[in-house]
Amino acid sequence: MRVLITTAFIATMLAAGCTTAQGVIHGRTVELHQETATDGETLDAFVVRIAPRALQASKAARATVCGQVEQVAGRHTVQLKTDGYVSDCGLPQSGLPYLLVNGTAMDARENHFSLANRDRPGYLVTPWSVKYQDASGVRTVSSF
C-alpha cells in the first residue's frame, strides 16, 4: 500500500510541474487580452511592438498563444487567446493573417512555422525572432 501511495504522490507532483498556468485548461479557450495598433502603424510594426507582451502571456500561461489579426476602424487588432496546449493553438480557418506566439520554446529548433499553418499568411513570435510567412515565402521581421 505504501508503494502505491508513494507512486501516486510522485505522479501527481510530476504532473503538476507539467501543467499550464492556473486558470488555463487544456482544450478550453481562454481569452487573454486584446491589442490594437496605433494610428498609421504598419502590421509589421504592430506585431513587433506587441511581441514582448505576447511572449510574456505565453510564458505565463505555459502554453502557445494565438489570435487572428483583423481590421477594426482602420486599425489592426488581435484578441490573444490560448487553448492551453504547449505546441498548438486553434485558429479559425480564414484568409486573414494570424499571430502565433510560442514563448515556451526551449531552443531554436522550435523557431519555425507548423505544417498546419503554412498555407496562410501569419506571424510567428518566439524568444528569438518575429517571422512572417505568406504564399511568397518566409521572412524575418525582427530578431531579439
HELIX and SHEET records of a PDB file:
HELIX    1   1 ARG A    2  GLY A   17  1                                  16    
HELIX    2   2 LEU A   43  ALA A   61  1                                  19    
HELIX    3   3 ALA A  108  GLU A  110  5                                   3    
HELIX    4   4 LEU A  115  ASN A  117  5                                   3    
SHEET    1   A 7 VAL A  30  THR A  36  0                                        
SHEET    2   A 7 ARG A  75  THR A  82 -1                                        
SHEET    3   A 7 VAL A  65  VAL A  72 -1                                        
SHEET    4   A 7 TYR A  98  VAL A 101 -1                                        
SHEET    5   A 7 GLY A 122  VAL A 125  1                                        
SHEET    6   A 7 SER A 129  ASP A 134 -1                                        
SHEET    7   A 7 GLY A 137  SER A 143 -1                                        
END                                                                             
